[in-house]
């Protein structure tokens, strides 16, 4: 657990990456807890999408300053995205053009989000983020009604038109990618809301696309953090060990969830995320 010097370092560093703070006194039990957090985060990342709410608080609890914990968490959860996307490979192959669009928008947005994390004070989005997550929960809950209304207003074949990325969907998916590169807690809920409203495809496939989008955001932001940010490689390694297993397991869980159960779990997880972040 953190000692006085580590706490002082965390306070002094704030969101600056120039300070070298480390959780140097992490004992074997705490290391095991971090591995468990990676496992749980991996399962959740591939199923309902609020992984950082499990792993990020654990990293802070064992002594990492917030910005180092955030950057290390992003890098450490990359294996969850890789194994989860592999687990969802059949779903991703159903709409290859949409998969490519999700990868591109998430990766592009993450570039901006990563640089925002390194440059801005932490309070910039603190007041807004919980409300964004709650709004995303509302969209996920109302998505069947909204989608039916959109289809009823269309004068042409909506199924053919709404299985491709529109300009509006491209813009909103990119914004979600920015948020993913900046912090990411609740990114999965936001992405499910955006994709399920913008596309007429099965929720099972939307879940797979969400997992792949988060993976793309984490990889791009992670590369930037490796180059420019202060990281704790012990924490990254411990998270990664658990996350690579959890991500693959989560993909099988997510594939088997009935649409209504999945929707309820996403909304519930998003509400918890928002409450925690208020």
Sine and cosine of phi, psi and omega as CSV:
sin_phi,cos_phi,sin_psi,cos_psi,sin_omega,cos_omega
0.00,0.00,0.39,-0.92,-0.11,-0.99
-0.94,0.35,0.64,-0.77,0.11,-0.99
-1.00,-0.07,-0.08,-1.00,-0.09,-1.00
-0.89,0.45,-0.64,0.77,-0.01,-1.00
-0.90,0.44,-0.65,0.76,0.01,-1.00
-0.91,0.41,-0.67,0.74,0.01,-1.00
-0.89,0.45,-0.65,0.76,0.03,-1.00
-0.89,0.45,-0.64,0.76,0.02,-1.00
-0.89,0.45,-0.65,0.76,0.01,-1.00
-0.89,0.45,-0.66,0.75,-0.01,-1.00
-0.91,0.41,-0.68,0.73,-0.04,-1.00
-0.93,0.37,-0.58,0.82,-0.10,-0.99
-0.98,0.20,-0.54,0.84,-0.04,-1.00
0.81,0.58,-0.84,-0.54,0.02,-1.00
-0.97,-0.25,0.28,0.96,0.06,-1.00
-1.00,0.10,0.67,-0.74,-0.01,-1.00
-1.00,-0.09,0.19,0.98,-0.03,-1.00
-1.00,0.06,-0.29,0.96,0.00,-1.00
-1.00,0.09,0.61,-0.79,-0.01,-1.00
-0.97,-0.24,1.00,0.04,0.00,-1.00
-0.96,-0.30,0.61,-0.79,-0.01,-1.00
-0.62,-0.79,0.52,-0.85,0.13,-0.99
-1.00,0.06,0.98,0.22,-0.17,-0.99
-0.97,0.24,-0.28,0.96,-0.10,-0.99
-0.95,-0.31,0.51,0.86,0.02,-1.00
-0.95,0.31,0.88,-0.48,-0.04,-1.00
-1.00,0.03,0.14,-0.99,-0.05,-1.00
-0.84,0.55,-0.60,0.80,0.02,-1.00
-0.90,0.44,-0.68,0.73,0.03,-1.00
-0.92,0.40,-0.58,0.82,0.09,-1.00
-0.88,0.47,-0.66,0.75,0.04,-1.00
-0.90,0.44,-0.61,0.79,0.04,-1.00
-0.89,0.46,-0.65,0.76,0.02,-1.00
-0.91,0.42,-0.65,0.76,0.07,-1.00
-0.87,0.49,-0.69,0.72,0.04,-1.00
-0.88,0.47,-0.62,0.79,0.05,-1.00
-0.89,0.45,-0.63,0.77,0.05,-1.00
-0.90,0.44,-0.65,0.76,0.03,-1.00
-0.89,0.46,-0.76,0.65,0.00,-1.00
-0.89,0.45,-0.66,0.75,0.01,-1.00
-0.91,0.42,-0.61,0.80,0.02,-1.00
-0.90,0.43,-0.69,0.72,0.04,-1.00
-0.87,0.49,-0.73,0.68,-0.04,-1.00
-0.92,0.39,-0.61,0.79,-0.01,-1.00
-0.86,0.51,-0.64,0.76,-0.06,-1.00
-1.00,0.03,-0.17,0.99,-0.02,-1.00
-0.96,-0.29,-0.89,0.46,-0.04,-1.00
-0.87,-0.49,-0.22,0.97,0.27,-0.96
1.00,0.03,0.63,0.78,0.12,-0.99
-0.76,-0.65,0.73,0.69,-0.16,-0.99
-0.86,0.50,-0.66,0.75,-0.10,-1.00
-0.91,0.42,-0.35,0.94,0.05,-1.00
-0.94,0.34,-0.30,0.95,0.08,-1.00
-1.00,-0.05,-0.76,0.65,-0.16,-0.99
-0.99,0.13,-0.65,0.76,-0.07,-1.00
-0.88,0.48,-0.75,0.66,0.01,-1.00
-0.88,0.48,-0.55,0.84,0.02,-1.00
-0.91,0.42,-0.67,0.74,0.01,-1.00
-0.90,0.44,-0.64,0.77,0.06,-1.00
-0.91,0.41,-0.64,0.77,-0.05,-1.00
-0.90,0.43,-0.52,0.86,-0.01,-1.00
-1.00,0.02,0.07,1.00,0.19,-0.98
0.88,-0.48,0.01,1.00,0.01,-1.00
-0.99,0.16,0.70,-0.72,0.12,-0.99
-0.88,0.48,0.46,-0.89,-0.15,-0.99
-0.80,0.60,-0.71,0.70,-0.09,-1.00
-0.95,0.32,-0.57,0.82,0.06,-1.00
-0.94,0.35,-0.66,0.76,0.05,-1.00
-0.88,0.48,-0.66,0.75,-0.02,-1.00
-0.91,0.42,-0.75,0.66,-0.01,-1.00
-0.91,0.42,-0.68,0.73,0.01,-1.00
-0.91,0.41,-0.60,0.80,0.04,-1.00
-0.89,0.46,-0.68,0.73,0.02,-1.00
-0.86,0.51,-0.74,0.68,-0.01,-1.00
-0.93,0.37,-0.66,0.75,-0.05,-1.00
-0.92,0.39,-0.40,0.92,-0.02,-1.00
-1.00,-0.04,0.00,1.00,0.06,-1.00
-0.84,0.54,-0.69,0.72,0.03,-1.00
-0.85,0.52,-0.54,0.84,0.04,-1.00
-0.89,0.45,-0.68,0.74,0.03,-1.00
-0.91,0.41,-0.63,0.77,0.00,-1.00
-0.91,0.41,-0.75,0.66,-0.03,-1.00
-0.94,0.33,-0.58,0.81,0.05,-1.00
-0.91,0.42,-0.67,0.74,0.03,-1.00
-0.90,0.43,-0.62,0.79,0.08,-1.00
-0.89,0.46,-0.66,0.75,0.03,-1.00
-0.90,0.44,-0.49,0.87,-0.01,-1.00
-0.99,-0.11,0.30,0.96,-0.15,-0.99
-0.86,0.51,-0.55,0.83,0.01,-1.00
-0.92,0.39,-0.68,0.73,0.01,-1.00
-0.91,0.42,-0.65,0.76,-0.02,-1.00
-0.92,0.40,-0.50,0.87,-0.01,-1.00
-0.96,0.27,-0.24,0.97,-0.01,-1.00
-0.94,0.34,-0.52,0.85,0.00,-1.00
-0.70,-0.71,0.96,0.27,-0.09,-1.00
-0.88,0.48,-0.58,0.81,0.00,-1.00
-0.92,0.39,-0.64,0.77,0.04,-1.00
-0.92,0.39,-0.64,0.77,0.04,-1.00
-0.86,0.51,-0.69,0.72,0.02,-1.00
-0.90,0.44,-0.63,0.78,0.01,-1.00
-0.91,0.40,-0.65,0.76,0.03,-1.00
-0.90,0.44,-0.70,0.72,0.03,-1.00
-0.87,0.50,-0.70,0.71,-0.06,-1.00
-0.93,0.38,-0.73,0.69,-0.04,-1.00
-0.93,0.36,-0.64,0.77,0.00,-1.00
-0.91,0.40,-0.68,0.74,-0.01,-1.00
-0.92,0.38,-0.68,0.74,0.00,-1.00
-0.90,0.45,-0.72,0.69,0.01,-1.00
-0.89,0.45,-0.60,0.80,-0.05,-1.00
-0.89,0.45,-0.49,0.87,0.04,-1.00
-0.86,0.50,-0.76,0.65,0.03,-1.00
-0.91,0.42,-0.65,0.76,-0.01,-1.00
-0.90,0.43,-0.64,0.77,0.01,-1.00
-0.90,0.44,-0.68,0.74,0.01,-1.00
-0.93,0.36,-0.55,0.84,0.10,-1.00
-0.88,0.47,-0.66,0.75,0.01,-1.00
-0.87,0.50,-0.63,0.78,-0.06,-1.00
-0.98,0.19,-0.33,0.95,-0.13,-0.99
-0.94,-0.35,-0.48,0.88,-0.15,-0.99
-0.99,-0.17,0.45,-0.89,0.11,-0.99
-0.93,0.36,0.42,-0.91,-0.12,-0.99
-0.92,0.39,-0.36,0.93,-0.09,-1.00
-0.99,0.17,-0.07,1.00,-0.11,-0.99
-0.86,0.50,-0.74,0.68,-0.07,-1.00
-0.97,-0.25,-0.01,1.00,-0.13,-0.99
-0.85,0.53,-0.66,0.75,-0.04,-1.00
-0.96,0.27,-0.47,0.88,-0.10,-0.99
-1.00,0.04,-0.60,0.80,-0.16,-0.99
-0.84,0.54,-0.73,0.69,0.00,-1.00
-0.86,0.52,-0.60,0.80,0.01,-1.00
-0.94,0.35,-0.59,0.81,0.07,-1.00
-0.88,0.47,-0.67,0.74,-0.01,-1.00
-0.91,0.41,-0.68,0.73,0.03,-1.00
-0.89,0.45,-0.63,0.78,0.04,-1.00
-0.90,0.44,-0.66,0.75,0.04,-1.00
-0.89,0.46,-0.64,0.77,0.05,-1.00
-0.87,0.50,-0.68,0.74,0.03,-1.00
-0.87,0.49,-0.67,0.74,0.00,-1.00
-0.91,0.41,-0.67,0.75,0.02,-1.00
-0.88,0.47,-0.69,0.72,-0.01,-1.00
-0.91,0.42,-0.62,0.79,-0.05,-1.00
-1.00,-0.05,0.00,1.00,-0.13,-0.99
-0.81,0.59,-0.69,0.72,0.01,-1.00
-0.86,0.50,-0.66,0.75,0.02,-1.00
-0.92,0.38,-0.69,0.73,-0.02,-1.00
-0.91,0.42,-0.67,0.74,-0.01,-1.00
-0.90,0.44,-0.65,0.76,0.05,-1.00
-0.89,0.45,-0.63,0.77,0.02,-1.00
-0.91,0.42,-0.67,0.74,0.01,-1.00
-0.89,0.46,-0.69,0.73,0.00,-1.00
-0.90,0.43,-0.62,0.79,-0.02,-1.00
-0.93,0.37,-0.40,0.91,-0.01,-1.00
-1.00,0.04,-0.14,0.99,-0.07,-1.00
-1.00,0.02,0.68,-0.74,-0.02,-1.00
-1.00,-0.07,-0.09,1.00,0.02,-1.00
-0.83,-0.55,-0.11,-0.99,-0.07,-1.00
-0.93,0.36,0.96,-0.28,-0.07,-1.00
-0.95,0.31,-0.49,0.87,-0.05,-1.00
-0.91,0.42,-0.67,0.74,0.01,-1.00
-0.93,0.37,-0.58,0.81,-0.08,-1.00
-0.98,0.17,-0.55,0.83,-0.14,-0.99
-0.99,-0.17,0.48,0.88,0.19,-0.98
-0.91,-0.42,0.31,0.95,0.08,-1.00
-0.72,-0.69,0.40,-0.92,0.01,-1.00
-0.96,0.30,0.83,-0.56,0.15,-0.99
-1.00,0.06,0.10,-1.00,0.04,-1.00
-0.90,0.44,-0.66,0.75,0.01,-1.00
-0.90,0.44,-0.67,0.74,0.01,-1.00
-0.92,0.40,-0.62,0.79,0.04,-1.00
-0.87,0.49,-0.69,0.73,-0.02,-1.00
-0.91,0.41,-0.72,0.69,-0.05,-1.00
-0.94,0.35,-0.59,0.81,0.05,-1.00
-0.91,0.41,-0.57,0.82,0.05,-1.00
-0.92,0.40,-0.64,0.77,0.05,-1.00
-0.89,0.46,-0.66,0.75,0.06,-1.00
-0.88,0.47,-0.60,0.80,0.07,-1.00
-0.90,0.44,-0.61,0.80,0.07,-1.00
-0.87,0.49,-0.73,0.69,0.02,-1.00
-0.88,0.47,-0.63,0.78,0.02,-1.00
-0.89,0.46,-0.65,0.76,0.03,-1.00
-0.95,0.32,-0.46,0.89,-0.03,-1.00
-0.98,0.18,-0.76,0.65,-0.01,-1.00
-0.61,-0.79,-0.88,0.48,0.17,-0.99
0.98,-0.19,-0.32,0.95,0.02,-1.00
-0.90,0.44,0.88,-0.48,-0.07,-1.00
1.00,-0.01,0.02,1.00,0.01,-1.00
-0.86,0.50,-0.63,0.77,-0.01,-1.00
-0.88,0.47,-0.65,0.76,0.04,-1.00
-0.89,0.46,-0.71,0.71,0.02,-1.00
-0.88,0.47,-0.67,0.74,-0.04,-1.00
-0.93,0.37,-0.62,0.78,0.06,-1.00
-0.88,0.47,-0.67,0.74,0.02,-1.00
-0.88,0.47,-0.74,0.68,-0.05,-1.00
-0.90,0.43,-0.73,0.68,-0.07,-1.00
-0.95,0.32,-0.63,0.78,-0.03,-1.00
-0.95,0.33,-0.44,0.90,0.07,-1.00
-0.99,0.11,-0.56,0.83,-0.07,-1.00
-1.00,0.07,-0.26,0.97,-0.08,-1.00
-0.75,-0.66,0.52,-0.86,0.13,-0.99
-0.97,-0.22,0.96,0.26,0.05,-1.00
-0.71,-0.70,0.31,-0.95,-0.07,-1.00
-0.86,0.51,0.61,-0.79,0.02,-1.00
-0.87,0.49,-0.50,0.87,0.07,-1.00
-0.86,0.51,-0.65,0.76,0.02,-1.00
-0.96,0.27,-0.61,0.79,0.06,-1.00
-0.85,0.53,-0.66,0.75,0.02,-1.00
-0.89,0.46,-0.66,0.75,0.05,-1.00
-0.90,0.44,-0.68,0.74,0.01,-1.00
-0.90,0.43,-0.62,0.78,0.06,-1.00
-0.86,0.51,-0.71,0.70,-0.01,-1.00
-0.88,0.47,-0.68,0.73,0.00,-1.00
-0.93,0.36,-0.60,0.80,0.04,-1.00
-0.90,0.44,-0.69,0.73,0.05,-1.00
-0.89,0.46,-0.64,0.77,0.05,-1.00
-0.85,0.52,-0.72,0.69,-0.01,-1.00
-0.89,0.46,-0.68,0.73,0.03,-1.00
-0.87,0.49,-0.70,0.71,-0.04,-1.00
-0.92,0.39,-0.63,0.78,-0.01,-1.00
-0.90,0.43,-0.75,0.66,-0.05,-1.00
-0.91,0.41,-0.75,0.67,0.03,-1.00
-0.89,0.46,-0.61,0.80,0.00,-1.00
-0.89,0.46,-0.65,0.76,0.04,-1.00
-0.87,0.49,-0.67,0.74,0.01,-1.00
-0.91,0.41,-0.67,0.74,0.00,-1.00
-0.91,0.41,-0.62,0.79,0.04,-1.00
-0.88,0.48,-0.61,0.79,-0.04,-1.00
-0.98,0.20,-0.57,0.82,-0.22,-0.98
-0.85,-0.53,-0.32,0.95,-0.15,-0.99
-0.96,-0.27,0.24,-0.97,0.09,-1.00
-1.00,0.01,0.82,-0.57,-0.08,-1.00
-0.82,-0.57,0.40,-0.91,0.13,-0.99
-0.94,-0.33,0.97,-0.25,-0.13,-0.99
-0.95,0.30,-0.44,0.90,0.10,-0.99
-0.90,0.44,-0.74,0.67,0.02,-1.00
-0.88,0.47,-0.65,0.76,0.01,-1.00
-0.88,0.48,-0.71,0.70,-0.01,-1.00
-0.90,0.44,-0.68,0.73,0.00,-1.00
-0.91,0.41,-0.69,0.72,0.06,-1.00
-0.87,0.49,-0.71,0.71,-0.06,-1.00
-0.88,0.48,-0.61,0.79,0.01,-1.00
-0.86,0.51,-0.73,0.68,0.02,-1.00
-0.95,0.30,-0.61,0.79,-0.12,-0.99
-0.93,0.37,-0.58,0.81,-0.05,-1.00
-0.91,0.42,-0.57,0.82,0.07,-1.00
-0.97,0.25,-0.72,0.70,-0.04,-1.00
-0.88,0.47,-0.63,0.78,-0.01,-1.00
-0.88,0.47,-0.67,0.74,-0.02,-1.00
-0.94,0.34,-0.67,0.74,0.04,-1.00
-0.88,0.48,-0.68,0.73,-0.01,-1.00
-0.88,0.47,-0.54,0.84,0.01,-1.00
-0.91,0.42,-0.59,0.81,0.04,-1.00
-0.95,0.31,-0.59,0.81,0.07,-1.00
-0.90,0.43,-0.75,0.66,-0.03,-1.00
-0.88,0.47,-0.57,0.82,-0.01,-1.00
-0.91,0.41,-0.50,0.86,-0.10,-0.99
-1.00,-0.08,-0.10,1.00,-0.02,-1.00
-0.96,0.29,0.79,-0.62,0.12,-0.99
-0.88,0.48,0.53,-0.85,-0.07,-1.00
-0.79,0.61,-0.69,0.72,-0.03,-1.00
-0.92,0.39,-0.66,0.75,0.03,-1.00
-0.90,0.44,-0.70,0.72,0.03,-1.00
-0.86,0.51,-0.71,0.71,-0.03,-1.00
-0.89,0.45,-0.68,0.73,0.02,-1.00
-0.89,0.45,-0.69,0.72,0.00,-1.00
-0.90,0.44,-0.66,0.75,0.02,-1.00
-0.89,0.46,-0.72,0.69,0.00,-1.00
-0.89,0.45,-0.69,0.72,0.01,-1.00
-0.89,0.46,-0.69,0.72,0.01,-1.00
-0.90,0.43,-0.63,0.78,0.02,-1.00
-0.91,0.41,-0.65,0.76,0.03,-1.00
-0.89,0.45,-0.68,0.73,0.06,-1.00
-0.87,0.49,-0.69,0.73,0.02,-1.00
-0.86,0.51,-0.71,0.70,-0.01,-1.00
-0.90,0.44,-0.69,0.72,-0.01,-1.00
-0.89,0.46,-0.69,0.73,0.02,-1.00
-0.88,0.48,-0.57,0.82,-0.10,-0.99
-1.00,0.03,-0.16,0.99,0.05,-1.00
-0.93,0.37,0.00,0.00,0.00,0.00
